Amino acid sequence: MTFWERYKLAWNRRVPFYRIIGPLLLVFGLVRLYPLANLWIGSHEAIGRVVDVIATTGTCDAGRRTYYECTKFNAKVAYSVDPSKKYVIDAKAGDTKGYNQPIELANLKKGDVVRVLHNQKLMQAFPAKELYGHIRFFLIPFFFGIFFTIAGYWKYLKRTSPVNLTSVT
């Protein structure tokens, strides 16, 4: 048996798995992306200012099950969509190694300008730079779902011939 024949045999065993897992991942990704897309589409951009930066000590993830002592910075961002209402949200302002580090090491300083996405209907808001961080986790299964769905039905798609739409009179 040649390499190509073994490859085709192994591929034929995987195709049913792809046909099952692909649409499931696709549906999972769509279901999880819908609320975020709804939030993003109905959002208005507002300009906020950092009013306070808070430092807390804790542990940070360095990857591969490794953690280190760190100081995490959170910023309070005040913004208004209309002049009568003011809102305050929390935004991540970075972290640094070591406990009890000075606030000057934060990415956001008091008085900095921050773009904020605010959805009045859903009453949700977050800094615009964190949008990708929210969506990234759900884009991965969505794109894997597209890949596995196409891979599972590729042989079927290649075999079907185009429909001949000639009228019979």
N, C-alpha and C positions, 0 to 999 in steps of 0.2 A: 504494500500500500504506500503510495507516494505521500509526500508532505501535504500536498494540496488536497488529496482525498481525505486525509486525517483531519485537516482543518475544516473542510466542508461537513464532515461527520460531527465534529465537535460543535460547529456553528449550529447545525440542525438541532442539537440537544439544547442549546441555549435559547433558541428562538421562542419556545413557549414561555420561558421565564421572562424574556423581554416583553412579550405580548401582555403579560400580566402586570409586571412591575412598572412598565412604562406609563400606561394610562393612570395607574394609582398615584405615581409620583406627580404626574401632570395635574391631576385633580387636586391633590394635596397642596401643590404649589399655588394653583389658582384660588383655592379656598382661602389660603393664608394671605395671598397677595391682595385679594379683593378689599378687605378693610383698609389696608395701607394705601391702596390706590384711591379708594374713596376719600380717605383723609387728605391725600396729596392733591387730588383734583379739586376738592371743595375748599382748599386752603387759600388764605390770603397771606401775603408776605407783609410782615411788620418789622420795624427796626426797634430793637431793644437795647438797653444799656445795662451793663453789669453793675449791680448796686452793692453786692457783697460777695466775698470769696471766703469759703470755709475750708479748713484743712482737717482731715480726719486720718488717724493712723489705722493701719490694717495690713493685710497681706495682698500682694498682687501676683497674678499668674504670669509665669515666665515661659509657659509651654512645657510639654512633656512631663507633666506632673511635678513641676518645680515651682516653688513659691518663694517670694522674698518679702522682707519687711518693707513697707512703703508708706508714703503719705499721699492720700488721695485728695484732690482738690475739687470742690463743687462750687459753682457760681450761681448766684441768684440773679436772674435776668428779669428786669421790669420792662414792660412794653404796653402799648395801648393800640387797639384797633380803631376805636373812635375816642374822641376826647373825653367822653363821660366815664369810661371804664378803664381801669388799669389792671393788668394781670402780672403775676410773678411766677416764673417757672424755674426749675433747677436745670442746670446744664453742666456737663462734665468739663472740667478745666484741667484735666491731665493728672498725672501722678509722677512721683519721683522716689528713688530708692532712699531708704532710711526713715526712721521715725522722727516726728516733730521737725520737719523741714519748714523753712520760712515760706510764707505765702507768696513772696516775690517769684518763686519758681513755678507758679501756676501759669498755664497757657493763656488764661483770660485774667486780665487785671481789672480792678475797679475803674469804671468809666469807659471800658471798651464797648464798641458797637458790635451787636450780634444780630444777624438775620434770623427771624423767627417765623415759622409756618404756623398759622393759627386757623383752626376750623371752628367757626362760630356754631355751626349746627351740631357738631359732635362734641363741642367744648373740649377739644384736645389741642395741644400745642407742643412743639419741640423745636430746638435750634435746627436751622436748615442744613447745617453741616453734618448733622447726625442722621439725615434721611437715608443715606446709603447703608449706615449701620443697622437701621431698622429693616430695610428691605433685603439686604444681602443674604440673610439666613433663609429667606423664602425663595429667592431667585435660584439657588443651587438645586433644590429638588425640582423646580419648574423646568430648568434647562436639562437636567438629567432625564426627566419625564419625556421631554420632546425627543431627546436622543434615543432612549430605549424604545419609544413608540415607533419611531422611524426605523430603527434597527430590527425590531420584531416583525414589521410588515414590509421591509424592503424587498424581500424576495417576491412577496405577493404583488407589490406595486410594480416591480419590473416585469412580471409575467403578464399582467393584464394589458390588453391591447386597447388603443383608444376606440371609443364608440364611434361607429359610422352613422351619422345622422342624415342619411339620404331619405327623402320622402318617398313613400310608395303611393303611386296614383293609379 
